[in-house]
Every structure is written in C-alpha cells, then in structure tokens.
Amino acid sequence: MNKIKRSLLLIPIGLSFPFLCIGKISALFSNERESDSTFIQSYDSELILRTYLSQKYTSISIGGSDSLMSFKYRPNTTLNFGVGATWKSFTLNLAYGFPGLNEGSSKKGKTKYLDLQSHIYSKRWVADIFGQFYKGYYIDAKENFPTFPEYYQKPDLKVRLVGFSWNYIFNHNRFSYRATLIQNEWQKKSAGTLLLGFDFYYGVLNSDKTILPLEIINYFPQENTKRLRFVNFGPGIGYAYTFVYRENWFATASLTASLTSDFTKENHLTFSQNNHSISSNLLYRGGIGYNSRNWTASISIVNSTVLAEGASTKSPYIFRTGNYRLTYARRFVLKKSRF
C-alpha cells in the first residue's frame, strides 16, 4: 500500500443528529437563531470557493525516565495542495500531495496512512471526528539521541486512533468558528464564549517488535512493551475568543480541557498489565488572517491531544493529531434561478 496522499472531506456543517433531538436536548440542535448582525455577517446563501495548503499528522510522545528524556515519534506525511467549496450546509475539500511540495523527505522513511478528520461547525455547537490509521514513524535523532542516525526509522510502528469531541457554544450569537475555519461568515467585532462538551477516544499503538527502539529499551520503564490499547472518555470545558482589529483582521484561539476516565492495557513480550487512571485531553484550534466582504485569507490549526497512562510508568503516552492549513477563499453570490 503506497502512502495515501489524497484527502476527501465532506462536512455537514449545520446538520442535526435526529437521535439526539429529544426533550430539552433538541433545543441545542433545532432551528438556529439568527446571529447578532453587528458581530457576525453570514454568507450561508453564497458559494465559497477556496484553495489551500494543508498537512495532517498523528504523532506519539513516549514518556521518559531518569536516564533519558521523553521523545516523539513523527509520521512522514505530505504537504497537500487542495481546492474546496462550501454552500449552505455542506463543505467538500479535495487535496493531493504533489511531488514538488514534498522534496527531501525520503530520509524520514515511509508512512502509510489514512487520515480522516471531520470538523463540523454549527452556529451553536462544534463536533470533531477523528479516524487515524498510520504505519511507519521516525525519530528526529538530533533532538534526543545523538548516537542514532539523523532520522531513526520505525517502519513497523502502527497507530489506530478513533474518537470524537463535541462542544456547545454558549455565546453563539456573537462568536463564530465559521468565520475563521470555513469562511462562510465574517466576524466584525471581538467576542468570546464558554464551551462545554464531551470526549471519547479509542486507540491502539503496537509494533511487530517493541514500541521502543531496541537500542534503548533498557533505559525506559516501558521496556519491552509491544502493544498499548486504551479507551478514555469524560466531560470537558473550555473557552474561545476572537480578537478583531478594524473589522478585517482577526486572531482566534480556542482551548478545551476534558477530565477523562482512562482504561489502558499494555502487552509486553511475556505478560500484560491493566491500568485505570484519571487523565486529561486537550483540544485547541485557532487561526489568524484577514476577512472582508468578498474574500478571506488565513492560517489555521486544529489539534487534539489525547493522554493514555500505562501501568509501567506514570509518564503518559501522548497522541497528538491535527491539521495545519493555509487558506485563501472567495465568496460568490448565486442567482436563485440556478438552483
């Protein structure tokens, strides 16, 4: 299987989940109230076309010891060029990692991956869905292990990580994620909001040999761990804020912290260990850029950090998954007769 360089993303931005629309909960997903037009200008009825550069990733940090510091496994993912469109409740993006954008990466080895990310931005809530399937990682040796080759390759290391995060936007009449991240709104004044939600993640980290490089297993408490499996879930709270300068320039920052119940199982070469702990997940997103009536340009990031504490050490395994993006988008008014 060759490295998967294409990405396809279909996002139902304003779609409600019918099975949740019962009782008082339905108020969160039913008809969206109009935003305060002095703060947010909506372009739901217009066609938004975009071009962008993006790079997705899922990295793993391994807890260290008294002898050696913690280190990070990185995937060799591609920088992709993409085009996309948003109209009303749907967004479609297509991207490809062209060779000219990814020269000089062969020293880091090959990563085979399928990275599925869906970020759904309703006016009243935001949901993030992840499906990460990676094989093949490397260590930047100059950061941690000077005696290793420049890029220490671990082609047998695999990650399977699936999960979701959902958060309610309390000040949805004045605060907009859409303005920063999908370009179908324009936030004209500064505003912030409290966030309240829930996380759930399931993951597997395993290797044909050991998760750690064989050269250093005697220095780490994980030693000959071959496989880690975990599930964690719990409530989260956060805050998001967009600073607007002269209506057009903006900077958005958002952070949600979840207190999760964490269940893990470490399989060693000859035995296994179970562990239960309370840990915390972090999800941050943000961007800076310029927004106007007809076009917008921005740099943005969405990152989910998931912690899993094994029985062999109190230093957790840390999974970071996300997407960097540089975007330019234009808005077009469509005549009703065309649709």
PyMOL commands that set and color helices and strands:
alter all, ss='L'
color gray80, all
select helices_A, chain A and resi 18-20+23-28+99-101+106-108+141-144+178-181+214-219+336-338
alter helices_A, ss='H'
color red, helices_A
select strands_A, chain A and resi 7-12+40-42+47-62+71-73+80-87+90-96+112-121+125-140+151-169+185-187+191-206+225-245+249-268+272-291+295-308+317-332
alter strands_A, ss='S'
color yellow, strands_A
deselect
rebuild
show_as cartoon
